[in-house]
């Protein structure tokens, strides 16, 4: 959740606004997250960039592995097969 706090903070939200948007968060924790971010901004930015690249790579792998169009085609073919079996 800390990456979300940082992202919303970078968009200009105050700690209070963040807690309002995410009521499960405690104001003190949001302030601590913002303070950590401001004290270690280069490191946090590098970490967030790395995580974003990893997420994009996983998304690409999943798209290649589980082609949505291919899946749709296989499901439709299976449906037609079943319907043909029940007709006889």
C-alpha positions as CSV (number, residue, x, y, z in Angstrom):
1,X,0.0,0.0,0.0
2,X,3.0,2.3,0.5
3,X,3.5,2.6,-3.3
4,X,-0.1,3.8,-3.5
5,X,0.5,6.4,-0.8
6,X,3.6,7.6,-2.6
7,X,1.8,7.8,-5.9
8,X,-1.2,9.8,-4.5
9,X,1.2,12.0,-2.6
10,X,3.2,12.7,-5.8
11,X,-0.1,13.7,-7.5
12,X,-0.4,16.4,-4.9
13,X,-2.7,14.9,-2.2
14,X,-2.1,15.7,1.4
15,X,-1.7,13.1,4.1
16,X,-5.3,13.9,5.3
17,X,-6.6,13.5,1.7
18,X,-4.9,10.2,1.4
19,X,-6.5,8.9,4.6
20,X,-9.8,10.2,3.4
21,X,-9.4,8.2,0.1
22,X,-8.2,5.1,1.9
23,X,-9.9,5.0,5.3
24,X,-8.2,1.8,6.4
25,X,-4.9,3.8,6.7
26,X,-3.9,5.6,9.8
27,X,-2.8,9.2,9.5
28,X,0.4,8.5,11.4
29,X,1.3,5.7,9.0
30,X,0.7,7.9,6.0
31,X,2.9,10.6,7.5
32,X,5.6,8.0,8.2
33,X,5.4,6.8,4.6
34,X,5.7,10.3,3.2
35,X,8.6,11.1,5.5
36,X,10.4,7.9,4.4
37,X,9.7,8.7,0.8
38,X,11.1,12.3,1.2
39,X,14.2,11.1,3.1
40,X,15.0,8.3,0.6
41,X,13.4,9.7,-2.6
42,X,16.1,8.5,-5.1
43,X,16.1,5.0,-3.7
44,X,12.3,4.8,-3.5
45,X,11.9,6.1,-7.1
46,X,14.5,3.5,-8.3
47,X,12.6,0.7,-6.4
48,X,9.2,1.8,-7.8
49,X,10.6,2.0,-11.3
50,X,12.0,-1.5,-10.9
51,X,8.7,-2.8,-9.6
52,X,6.9,-1.2,-12.6
53,X,9.3,-2.9,-15.0
54,X,8.8,-6.2,-13.3
55,X,5.0,-5.8,-13.5
56,X,5.2,-5.0,-17.2
57,X,7.3,-8.1,-17.8
58,X,4.9,-10.3,-15.9
59,X,2.0,-8.8,-17.9
60,X,3.8,-9.5,-21.2
61,X,4.6,-13.1,-20.2
62,X,1.0,-13.7,-19.1
63,X,-0.4,-12.2,-22.3
64,X,1.9,-14.4,-24.4
65,X,1.1,-17.5,-22.3
66,X,-2.7,-16.9,-22.0
67,X,-3.7,-15.2,-25.3
68,X,-7.2,-14.0,-24.7
69,X,-8.3,-14.5,-28.3
70,X,-6.8,-18.0,-28.3
71,X,-8.6,-18.8,-25.1
72,X,-11.9,-17.5,-26.5
73,X,-11.5,-19.6,-29.6
74,X,-10.7,-22.8,-27.6
75,X,-13.8,-22.2,-25.4
76,X,-16.1,-21.7,-28.4
77,X,-14.7,-24.8,-30.1
78,X,-15.3,-26.8,-26.9
79,X,-18.8,-25.5,-26.7
80,X,-19.5,-26.5,-30.3
81,X,-18.1,-30.0,-29.5
82,X,-20.3,-30.4,-26.5
83,X,-23.4,-29.3,-28.4
84,X,-22.6,-31.7,-31.2
85,X,-22.3,-34.6,-28.7
86,X,-25.7,-33.8,-27.1
87,X,-27.5,-33.6,-30.4
88,X,-26.9,-37.3,-31.2
